[in-house]
Amino acid sequence: MRGIAGAVNRGDAVSVREPLDLGVPVVASDISFRPEGVGLFLPGDVDDPCRKTVDVLARGRGTPRTGAGRESLGARLNTYPGL
């Protein structure tokens, strides 16, 4: 699975952080703060997301961040039913 976030007006998002925390390559629009390791593309440029996706996939899978993994993902998912 790969993550591509193409929002044009959203800020920092869980949809970007969760896959990144697990070492999954992520490409997102350069509209606001994005964590280190995210491939950024220019919003409104139809070719840039393709170029950045190829670049990110060529780098391969990242390293899961400290504290990330099945345990922290499970803890995160367990918070959703209470919302």
PLY file of the C-alpha trace (Angstrom):
ply
format ascii 1.0
element vertex 83
property float x
property float y
property float z
element edge 82
property int vertex1
property int vertex2
end_header
0.00 0.00 0.00
1.16 3.50 -0.76
-0.17 6.82 0.46
-1.06 9.71 -1.80
-2.79 12.72 -0.26
-4.00 15.23 -2.81
-5.88 17.77 -0.72
-5.76 21.37 -1.86
-6.86 23.08 1.36
-6.25 20.73 4.30
-3.45 21.07 6.82
-1.44 18.39 8.59
-3.42 15.15 8.39
-3.58 11.76 10.10
-3.96 10.24 6.61
-0.37 11.38 5.96
1.10 10.57 9.38
-0.25 7.03 9.88
1.31 5.43 6.78
4.50 7.45 7.26
4.77 6.22 10.86
4.60 2.64 9.56
7.29 3.21 6.94
4.88 3.40 3.99
5.96 5.88 1.29
3.71 8.96 1.19
3.20 11.66 -1.44
1.14 14.72 -0.49
0.29 18.15 -1.84
2.56 20.94 -0.65
-0.18 23.05 0.93
0.93 23.27 4.56
3.16 21.56 7.08
4.05 18.00 6.15
6.25 15.71 8.25
9.80 14.91 7.16
9.95 12.10 4.62
6.81 13.03 2.67
7.23 13.53 -1.08
5.66 16.90 -1.84
3.99 17.88 -5.10
2.71 21.27 -6.27
-1.07 21.62 -6.10
-2.63 22.36 -9.47
0.24 20.81 -11.45
-1.15 17.62 -13.00
2.30 16.21 -13.84
4.07 16.88 -10.54
2.19 14.24 -8.46
3.24 11.59 -10.99
6.90 12.67 -10.88
6.96 12.79 -7.08
5.23 9.40 -6.80
7.87 7.81 -9.04
10.63 9.47 -6.97
9.17 8.30 -3.65
8.58 4.75 -4.87
12.16 4.59 -6.17
13.39 5.32 -2.62
11.46 2.30 -1.38
9.87 1.62 1.94
10.90 3.89 4.79
11.80 2.96 8.33
8.92 2.90 10.81
9.24 5.74 13.27
10.07 5.12 16.93
7.07 3.77 18.78
5.23 2.99 15.56
4.15 -0.44 14.51
1.35 -2.87 15.17
1.12 -1.97 18.87
0.77 1.77 18.36
-1.46 1.28 15.31
-3.72 -0.99 17.35
-3.88 1.58 20.15
-4.72 4.29 17.63
-7.46 2.20 16.00
-8.96 1.39 19.41
-9.63 5.10 19.97
-12.00 5.35 16.98
-15.01 3.42 18.38
-15.23 5.92 21.24
-15.50 8.92 18.93
0 1
1 2
2 3
3 4
4 5
5 6
6 7
7 8
8 9
9 10
10 11
11 12
12 13
13 14
14 15
15 16
16 17
17 18
18 19
19 20
20 21
21 22
22 23
23 24
24 25
25 26
26 27
27 28
28 29
29 30
30 31
31 32
32 33
33 34
34 35
35 36
36 37
37 38
38 39
39 40
40 41
41 42
42 43
43 44
44 45
45 46
46 47
47 48
48 49
49 50
50 51
51 52
52 53
53 54
54 55
55 56
56 57
57 58
58 59
59 60
60 61
61 62
62 63
63 64
64 65
65 66
66 67
67 68
68 69
69 70
70 71
71 72
72 73
73 74
74 75
75 76
76 77
77 78
78 79
79 80
80 81
81 82
